[in-house]
Amino acid sequence: MTSSSSSFSQRMAQLAGKKKSRIVVALDPAANKRNLKQFAIRTIDAVAGEACAVKFNFHLLLPLSSREIAEVTKRAHSRRLLCIADIKLNDIGDTNEVALEHLAKMGFDAAIANPFMGANTLASLAKKAHALGMGLIALVYMSHPDAADGYGLQAHGGMMMYRIFLDRAIKAYVDGIVVGATQADILNEISEKKKELKISLPVYSPGVGAQGGDARQAVKSGSDYLIIGRSIFQAKDQAAAARRFRLLAASPSP
């Protein structure tokens, strides 16, 4: 799917509209999980009708070979799912570009990067991603309890780190940002900022379910897509679990 002439954000929006789904399923199994490729393919097949994308973290990217990962992304594409590499890329320009080139070859449609790398480096990375037909999603605020120890810090001059990262993401023309579903106040703040600037910047929110985030509240606060892992792939009926979250996200008002 990386060869499409439309942008990643456009493809996501089109799939989300056709499937009436805001759900991105995180394929992040426990360390002792066996038969990882089979797990990924089974999960993809189960949730394909309820989700618009799947996200791969190091749970799969490290133990599986590039050939195996390419087989999984191919299966996902055949089921009309986009593939996001969640590597929180954060390095010098050359290293970032090499990483993106390998991810593109494995069939990924987008990658998640950390704006901590710097404004100019992030902007260059976004250009590289777009040249490869990929999207770039910038990490603005994580979902876990310790996120405030980094993203909630005050930088020199008194500005909060997440606001600096948001500013860098906007100026770099990335294809979306990550803000945890557990951060309702920050989601609301960013939603207001987007209205003020009159920009479209899709928000991807992990942390629904196992980490305590609420699907309806996250969407009401400004999330465009919900990244959900354990609450779906650990369910006895993965399709039913994905469907439940899809319907919750589709009607944010209780």
C-alpha atoms as one frame of an Amber mdcrd trajectory, in Angstrom:
protein
   0.000   0.000   0.000   2.970   2.324   0.302   2.950   2.913  -3.459  -0.409
   4.707  -3.397  -0.420   8.270  -4.700  -2.712   9.433  -1.879  -1.189  10.385
   1.460  -1.208   8.086   4.457  -3.652  10.313   6.326  -6.001  10.278   3.331
  -5.839   6.482   3.111  -6.548   6.180   6.834  -9.511   8.521   6.582 -10.892
   6.648   3.564 -10.609   3.256   5.270 -12.032   4.597   8.512 -14.998   5.975
   6.591 -15.651   2.808   4.619 -15.326   0.556   7.662 -16.940   3.043  10.066
 -14.007   2.383  12.373 -11.494   4.433  14.362  -9.715   1.323  15.659  -6.001
   0.543  15.258  -5.178  -2.869  16.723  -1.790  -3.078  18.445  -0.090  -6.416
  17.794   1.977  -6.305  20.998   1.924  -9.789  22.603   3.691 -10.772  25.826
   7.359 -11.746  25.703   6.593 -15.446  26.205   4.162 -15.609  23.299   5.100
 -18.271  20.734   4.327 -18.595  17.033   4.329 -14.831  16.632   3.730 -14.727
  12.899   0.722 -17.015  13.263  -0.557 -14.907  16.169  -0.306 -11.748  14.059
  -2.025 -13.280  11.033  -4.817 -14.827  13.121  -5.449 -11.516  14.848  -5.443
  -9.632  11.550  -7.955 -12.053  10.075 -10.168 -11.768  13.156 -10.270  -7.975
  13.412 -10.089  -6.989   9.741 -13.769  -6.100   9.529 -13.673  -3.948  12.653
 -10.384  -2.014  12.343  -8.701   0.285   9.844  -5.049  -0.425  10.760  -2.678
  -2.535  12.817   0.357  -1.350  14.778   3.591  -3.307  15.186   5.923  -2.636
  18.126   9.214  -4.352  18.994   7.194  -7.332  20.269   7.131  -8.438  16.614
   9.775  -6.298  14.947  12.688  -7.789  16.896  11.916 -11.544  16.979  10.545
 -11.836  13.431  12.678 -11.633  10.308  12.100  -8.909   7.732  10.683 -11.570
   5.399   8.196 -12.725   8.034   7.165  -9.153   8.802   6.645  -8.528   5.090
   4.357 -11.573   4.984   2.318 -10.169   7.869   2.012  -6.689   6.345   0.998
  -8.270   3.046  -1.756 -10.190   4.843  -2.913  -7.017   6.552  -3.053  -5.139
   3.251  -5.046  -7.965   1.687  -7.590  -7.462   4.486  -7.732  -3.687   3.900
  -5.677  -2.751   6.955  -2.852  -0.208   6.984   0.346  -1.011   8.890   2.078
   1.308  11.368   5.595   0.692  12.720   5.725   1.880  16.317   9.467   2.296
  16.795   9.393   5.825  18.243  12.265   6.663  15.930  14.651   9.189  17.455
  18.150   9.422  15.998  20.355  11.412  13.656  19.093  12.035  10.139  21.046
   9.322   8.315  20.031   6.637  10.810  16.396   7.714  10.665  16.373   7.504
   6.881  17.925   4.034   6.832  15.291   2.837   9.299  12.465   4.242   7.170
  13.819   2.637   4.004  13.863  -0.786   5.667  10.354  -0.289   7.069   9.087
   0.684   3.606  10.585  -2.492   2.131   8.763  -4.542   4.795   5.471  -3.013
   3.719   4.782  -0.426   6.404   2.524   2.484   5.558   3.682   4.748   8.389
   6.105   4.993  11.288   5.949   6.673  14.684   8.801   9.035  15.557   9.839
  11.032  18.637  10.078  14.831  18.120  12.847  14.920  20.732  15.228  14.452
  17.776  14.812  18.156  16.972  12.642  20.317  14.767  14.745  20.245  11.597
  15.505  16.522  11.881  11.815  15.731  12.335  10.900  17.844   9.319  13.531
  16.072   7.188  12.229  12.714   8.350   8.670  13.638   7.378   9.888  14.603
   3.895  11.732  11.290   3.596   8.649   9.364   4.664   6.502  11.154   2.105
   9.077  10.512  -0.623   8.802   6.801   0.211   5.003   6.947   0.066   4.785
   6.563   3.845   3.290   8.618   6.646   5.018   9.895   9.770   3.247  10.117
  13.124   4.848  12.176  15.895   4.773  11.139  19.538   3.470  14.058  21.607
   2.343  12.475  24.911   2.441   8.806  25.923  -0.305   6.948  27.788   1.528
   5.264  30.694   1.606   6.699  34.264   5.220   7.926  34.037   4.591   9.938
  30.856   4.543  13.174  32.870   8.187  12.568  33.846   9.196  13.414  30.281
   6.367  14.861  28.195   5.035  16.881  31.118   8.332  18.551  31.964   8.910
  22.264  31.701  11.656  23.059  29.219  13.945  26.075  29.220  11.749  29.158
  29.020   8.883  27.491  30.875   7.182  25.783  27.928   5.909  22.246  28.475
   7.660  19.528  26.476   4.478  18.181  24.899   3.632  21.651  23.607   7.085
  21.917  22.066   6.609  18.497  20.455   3.178  19.502  19.141   4.638  22.660
  17.623   7.423  20.652  15.960   4.900  18.139  14.620   2.745  20.862  13.088
   5.692  22.625  11.462   7.098  19.332  10.128   3.806  18.515   8.320   3.559
  15.083   9.886   0.564  12.860   9.190  -0.658  12.605  12.752   0.325  12.705
  16.403   0.169  10.249  19.304  -1.474  11.424  22.533  -2.506   8.889  25.171
  -6.198   8.219  25.721  -5.439   8.604  29.428  -4.631  12.305  28.893  -8.112
  13.806  28.468  -7.086  17.350  29.449  -4.235  17.381  26.955  -6.436  15.901
  24.234  -8.926  18.714  24.845  -6.162  21.312  24.759  -4.803  19.993  21.473
  -8.291  19.832  19.982  -8.766  23.530  20.785  -5.326  24.329  19.354  -6.200
  22.601  16.085  -9.422  24.635  15.846  -7.524  27.834  16.572  -4.957  27.108
  13.852  -7.574  25.637  11.495  -5.464  22.562  10.815  -6.216  18.892  10.299
  -3.867  16.761  12.394  -5.190  13.273  13.194  -4.698  12.176  16.803  -3.856
   8.537  17.574  -4.537   7.514  21.163  -3.134   4.378  22.838  -4.055   3.371
  26.383  -7.718   2.394  25.983  -8.710  -0.626  28.038  -5.752  -2.214  29.828
  -4.175   1.142  30.752  -7.455   2.650  31.919  -8.310   4.931  29.009 -11.982
   5.232  28.061 -12.853   4.932  24.375 -15.834   7.284  24.409 -14.087   9.911
  26.520 -10.978   9.841  24.335 -12.990  10.446  21.155 -15.054  13.135  22.861
 -11.796  14.820  23.944 -10.296  14.818  20.473  -8.914  11.390  19.532  -9.412
  10.449  15.894  -8.079   6.894  16.140  -7.822   4.571  19.144  -4.843   2.218
  19.410  -5.975  -0.849  21.362  -3.946  -3.984  22.056  -4.466  -6.326  24.982
  -8.182  -5.660  25.374  -8.658  -6.998  21.849  -5.997  -9.616  21.120  -6.254
 -11.244  24.574 -10.032 -11.590  24.255 -11.527 -15.026  23.599 -13.427 -13.502
  20.698 -11.120 -10.911  19.144 -13.626  -9.841  16.525 -16.331  -9.229  19.127
 -13.917  -7.220  21.294 -12.827  -5.094  18.335 -16.465  -4.577  17.342 -17.357
  -3.398  20.849 -14.616  -0.747  20.775 -15.527   0.255  17.224 -19.099   0.921
  18.286 -18.043   2.749  21.453 -15.737   5.014  19.460 -18.447   5.646  16.877
 -20.776   7.089  19.531 -18.678   9.175  21.938 -21.712  10.551  23.786 -23.059
   7.988  26.340
